Amino acid sequence: MSPPAEMPSTEQHVLVVADGDVPARAALDAAWPGWADGVATVIAADGGLARARAVGLQPGLLVGDLDSLDPTLLADAEAAGLPIRRAPTAKDESDTELALLEALAAGATRVTMLGAFGGTRLDHALANLWLLAHPAAARAELVLLDERTRAFLVTARAADGTPVPRPLPGRIGATVSLLPFGGEALGVTTHGLRYPLRDEPLVTGPARGLSNVRDTPDAAVSLRAGRLLVVETPS
């Protein structure tokens, strides 16, 4: 097995490309300006190698059991000297999870994941969303992205219930959904969203936090306990 790609010590942003639908770079740039700022390296998860190269990204590491990758593309990658972390097909982790773990092991404090929503498997999309709560990523900032959706977690870590703030900057008129993740989210307070929450709970089941709207470019949310899944759709 080859070692993981090295990253410059000044860079902490890693791009993980999974084997779902990956939009063109221009579409991502238009939806989320600056989304790729500071990317140090790209890690492809199995068939994510083809997805990455199709949009002009050159991975520095390939991870997975490689059962979704065209053998010709794999042979070309091996001939070109691309570092590869092979995994057995029978394993506990998904290929995308393995790629995330490689990014974190390389020192990433920010990981952006492409190709995590698209494809034919709802279970894969849900599993990728759940990677936002991976224990190994507790100190990293994880974002799942395509041209229609940006998703990340806000976690209240203070044991005494001190509110944890999170900026939600972006375009006025964009949709911002706040959904409880893994249990109740308590003490949710918003700023700059059309339908305000003021130290209120969001509980599993009701869709109360769905489809809010950003009214100011410096919107923000805070919560005292639990976790919020933030799902943004550009206007």
Summary of the structure (lengths in Angstrom):
residues: 235
radius of gyration: 18.4
end to end distance: 44.5
largest distance: 57.9
contacts: 776
relative contact order: 0.15
helix: 21%
strand: 30%
